[in-house]
Amino acid sequence: KELGFEWENVLFVGNDIQDLSLIRKAGFSAAPIAAAPEVRSEADYVTEKRGGEGVVREVLQMLLEAKGLWETILGREKTLG
């Protein structure tokens, strides 16, 4: 609220019962495959990765691909090295 964000613009990743209120509030929510069943059932996206194995990267890549931005990012990175 202090930063002026609306819940519809928030991405939240959670894995346990205490995360359910934010899973429900966020505009987009994700949970690792090993999250509590209650969390997985309410998340918008369930990852193929387990926590600590690249969950955040998977979620961000999925969103960037959905927006058509992933290939642009990969192309840019190739020119930096």
Residue frames as a rotation matrix with the C-alpha (Angstrom) as fourth column:
LYS 1
0.574 0.819 0.000 0.00
0.819 -0.574 0.000 0.00
0.000 0.000 -1.000 0.00
GLU 2
0.444 -0.480 -0.757 2.83
0.203 -0.769 0.606 2.40
-0.873 -0.422 -0.244 0.91
LEU 3
-0.636 -0.770 0.049 4.41
0.162 -0.071 0.984 1.86
-0.754 0.634 0.169 -2.52
GLY 4
-0.224 0.654 -0.722 1.15
-0.773 -0.570 -0.277 2.33
-0.593 0.497 0.634 -4.40
PHE 5
-0.947 -0.113 -0.302 0.87
-0.279 0.756 0.592 -1.24
0.162 0.644 -0.747 -5.70
GLU 6
0.138 0.988 0.073 -2.53
-0.990 0.136 0.030 -2.73
0.020 -0.076 0.997 -6.39
TRP 7
-0.029 -0.126 0.992 -2.97
-0.446 0.889 0.100 -6.41
-0.894 -0.440 -0.082 -5.51
GLU 8
0.878 0.422 0.227 -3.85
0.011 0.455 -0.890 -7.15
-0.478 0.784 0.395 -9.14
ASN 9
0.712 -0.677 -0.187 -0.25
-0.485 -0.280 -0.829 -6.21
0.509 0.680 -0.528 -10.05
VAL 10
0.074 -0.671 0.738 1.40
-0.955 0.165 0.246 -8.44
-0.287 -0.723 -0.629 -7.45
LEU 11
0.322 -0.119 -0.939 3.05
-0.353 0.905 -0.236 -11.79
0.878 0.407 0.250 -8.22
PHE 12
0.183 -0.231 0.956 3.34
-0.975 0.085 0.208 -14.00
-0.129 -0.969 -0.209 -5.15
VAL 13
0.016 -0.242 -0.970 5.07
-0.312 0.921 -0.234 -17.36
0.950 0.306 -0.061 -4.78
GLY 14
-0.083 0.010 0.997 4.24
-0.997 0.008 -0.083 -19.38
-0.008 -1.000 0.009 -1.68
ASN 15
-0.468 -0.207 -0.859 4.38
-0.405 0.914 0.000 -22.95
0.785 0.349 -0.511 -0.49
ASP 16
-0.832 0.113 -0.543 2.64
0.482 0.631 -0.607 -23.38
0.274 -0.767 -0.580 2.86
ILE 17
0.007 0.970 -0.245 -0.60
0.976 0.047 0.212 -22.74
0.217 -0.241 -0.946 4.69
GLN 18
0.032 -0.026 -0.999 0.52
0.599 -0.800 0.040 -19.36
-0.800 -0.600 -0.010 6.04
ASP 19
-0.889 -0.412 -0.201 0.85
0.070 -0.555 0.829 -18.20
-0.453 0.723 0.522 2.40
LEU 20
-0.435 0.771 0.466 -2.78
0.895 0.428 0.127 -18.87
-0.101 0.472 -0.875 1.47
SER 21
0.397 0.647 -0.651 -4.06
0.546 -0.737 -0.399 -15.37
-0.738 -0.197 -0.646 2.21
LEU 22
-0.117 -0.522 -0.845 -1.48
-0.452 -0.729 0.514 -13.85
-0.884 0.442 -0.150 -0.16
ILE 23
-0.893 -0.090 0.442 -1.98
0.290 0.635 0.716 -16.60
-0.345 0.768 -0.540 -2.76
ARG 24
-0.063 0.980 0.189 -5.65
0.958 0.113 -0.264 -15.60
-0.280 0.165 -0.946 -2.77
LYS 25
0.497 0.283 -0.821 -4.98
0.304 -0.942 -0.141 -11.84
-0.813 -0.180 -0.554 -2.89
ALA 26
-0.445 -0.827 -0.342 -2.24
-0.059 -0.354 0.933 -11.58
-0.893 0.436 0.109 -5.47
GLY 27
0.267 0.488 -0.831 -3.03
-0.838 -0.308 -0.450 -10.83
-0.476 0.817 0.327 -9.09
PHE 28
0.519 -0.168 -0.838 -0.99
-0.461 0.770 -0.440 -13.91
0.720 0.615 0.323 -10.02
SER 29
0.374 -0.363 0.854 0.21
-0.852 0.228 0.470 -16.64
-0.366 -0.904 -0.224 -7.69
ALA 30
0.278 -0.372 -0.886 2.50
-0.507 0.726 -0.464 -19.61
0.816 0.578 0.013 -8.03
ALA 31
0.601 -0.108 0.792 3.49
-0.705 0.394 0.589 -22.56
-0.376 -0.913 0.161 -5.89
PRO 32
-0.513 -0.808 -0.290 6.28
-0.858 0.489 0.158 -25.12
0.014 0.329 -0.944 -6.15
ILE 33
-0.068 0.466 -0.882 5.26
-0.452 0.774 0.444 -28.68
0.889 0.429 0.158 -7.01
ALA 34
-0.466 -0.188 -0.865 6.09
0.548 0.706 -0.448 -29.75
0.695 -0.683 -0.226 -3.44
ALA 35
-0.738 0.266 0.620 3.92
-0.531 -0.795 -0.291 -27.04
0.416 -0.545 0.728 -1.82
ALA 36
-0.741 0.572 0.351 1.11
-0.093 0.430 -0.898 -27.96
-0.665 -0.698 -0.266 0.55
PRO 37
-0.664 0.517 0.540 -1.82
0.747 0.486 0.454 -29.42
-0.028 0.705 -0.709 -1.40
GLU 38
0.330 0.836 -0.438 -4.08
0.799 -0.494 -0.342 -26.60
-0.503 -0.237 -0.831 -0.23
VAL 39
0.017 -0.432 -0.902 -1.68
-0.184 -0.888 0.421 -24.03
-0.983 0.159 -0.094 -1.68
ARG 40
-0.906 -0.374 0.200 -1.20
0.087 0.300 0.950 -25.87
-0.415 0.878 -0.239 -4.98
SER 41
-0.341 0.854 0.392 -4.95
0.928 0.373 -0.005 -26.09
-0.150 0.362 -0.920 -5.45
GLU 42
0.610 0.626 -0.485 -5.38
0.580 -0.770 -0.264 -22.31
-0.539 -0.120 -0.833 -5.15
ALA 43
-0.267 -0.796 -0.543 -2.28
0.015 -0.567 0.824 -21.11
-0.964 0.212 0.164 -6.99
ASP 44
0.615 0.439 -0.655 -2.62
-0.580 -0.311 -0.753 -19.88
-0.534 0.843 0.064 -10.56
TYR 45
0.495 -0.564 -0.661 0.51
-0.565 0.368 -0.738 -21.78
0.660 0.739 -0.137 -11.57
VAL 46
0.805 -0.326 0.496 2.26
-0.247 0.575 0.780 -24.81
-0.539 -0.750 0.383 -10.08
THR 47
0.210 -0.836 -0.506 5.89
-0.973 -0.229 -0.026 -25.22
-0.095 0.498 -0.862 -11.03
GLU 48
0.767 -0.109 -0.632 7.63
-0.133 0.937 -0.323 -28.33
0.627 0.332 0.705 -12.24
LYS 49
-0.298 -0.954 -0.017 10.59
-0.018 0.023 -1.000 -27.46
0.954 -0.298 -0.024 -10.00
ARG 50
0.448 0.300 -0.842 10.80
0.816 0.247 0.522 -28.00
0.364 -0.922 -0.134 -6.26
GLY 51
0.991 -0.079 0.110 11.70
-0.120 -0.890 0.439 -25.18
0.063 -0.448 -0.892 -3.88
GLY 52
0.420 -0.906 0.055 15.41
-0.359 -0.110 0.927 -24.37
-0.834 -0.409 -0.372 -4.02
GLU 53
-0.212 -0.467 0.858 15.73
0.568 0.656 0.497 -25.83
-0.796 0.592 0.126 -7.52
GLY 54
-0.958 -0.249 0.144 14.81
0.262 -0.552 0.791 -22.80
-0.118 0.796 0.594 -9.64
VAL 55
-0.133 0.991 -0.035 11.16
0.932 0.112 -0.344 -22.06
-0.337 -0.079 -0.938 -8.83
VAL 56
0.247 0.229 -0.942 11.48
0.118 -0.972 -0.205 -18.28
-0.962 -0.061 -0.267 -9.17
ARG 57
-0.701 -0.559 -0.443 13.37
-0.391 -0.218 0.894 -18.59
-0.596 0.800 -0.066 -12.46
GLU 58
-0.803 0.450 0.391 10.71
0.590 0.696 0.409 -20.98
-0.088 0.559 -0.824 -13.82
VAL 59
0.167 0.925 -0.341 7.87
0.808 -0.327 -0.490 -18.63
-0.565 -0.194 -0.802 -12.89
LEU 60
0.101 -0.189 -0.977 9.60
-0.209 -0.964 0.164 -15.57
-0.973 0.187 -0.137 -14.33
GLN 61
-0.897 -0.437 -0.068 10.54
-0.174 0.207 0.963 -17.36
-0.407 0.875 -0.261 -17.54
MET 62
-0.494 0.794 0.356 6.96
0.849 0.529 -0.002 -18.61
-0.190 0.301 -0.935 -17.97
LEU 63
0.395 0.664 -0.635 5.59
0.511 -0.733 -0.449 -15.08
-0.763 -0.147 -0.629 -17.54
LEU 64
-0.197 -0.553 -0.810 8.15
-0.430 -0.694 0.578 -13.54
-0.881 0.462 -0.101 -19.90
GLU 65
-0.944 -0.078 0.319 7.41
0.215 0.588 0.780 -16.21
-0.249 0.805 -0.539 -22.51
ALA 66
-0.116 0.989 0.093 3.68
0.924 0.141 -0.355 -15.55
-0.364 0.045 -0.930 -22.16
LYS 67
0.526 0.257 -0.811 4.33
0.131 -0.966 -0.221 -11.85
-0.840 0.010 -0.542 -22.80
GLY 68
0.877 -0.199 0.437 6.53
0.467 0.142 -0.872 -12.64
0.111 0.970 0.218 -25.80
LEU 69
0.804 -0.563 0.188 9.64
-0.582 -0.811 0.058 -11.17
0.120 -0.156 -0.980 -24.14
TRP 70
0.698 -0.539 0.472 11.79
-0.022 0.642 0.767 -14.23
-0.716 -0.546 0.436 -23.44
GLU 71
0.513 -0.512 0.689 13.44
0.854 0.389 -0.347 -14.51
-0.090 0.766 0.636 -26.88
THR 72
0.710 -0.232 0.664 14.24
0.047 -0.926 -0.374 -10.79
0.702 0.297 -0.647 -26.84
ILE 73
0.771 -0.419 0.479 15.97
-0.598 -0.219 0.771 -11.19
-0.219 -0.881 -0.419 -23.48
LEU 74
0.585 -0.565 0.582 17.95
0.399 0.825 0.400 -14.20
-0.707 -0.002 0.708 -24.70
GLY 75
0.588 -0.326 0.740 19.00
0.729 -0.183 -0.660 -12.32
0.351 0.927 0.130 -27.83
ARG 76
0.779 -0.272 0.565 20.16
-0.357 -0.933 0.044 -9.34
0.515 -0.236 -0.824 -25.79
GLU 77
0.736 -0.496 0.461 22.20
-0.369 0.277 0.887 -11.51
-0.568 -0.823 0.021 -23.44
LYS 78
0.620 -0.513 0.594 24.03
0.720 0.672 -0.172 -13.11
-0.311 0.535 0.786 -26.38
THR 79
0.565 -0.384 0.730 25.32
0.404 -0.643 -0.650 -9.70
0.719 0.662 -0.209 -27.42
LEU 80
0.877 -0.178 0.446 26.67
-0.448 -0.639 0.625 -8.84
0.174 -0.748 -0.640 -23.96
GLY 81
0.631 -0.650 0.424 29.41
-0.009 0.541 0.841 -11.49
-0.776 -0.534 0.335 -23.83
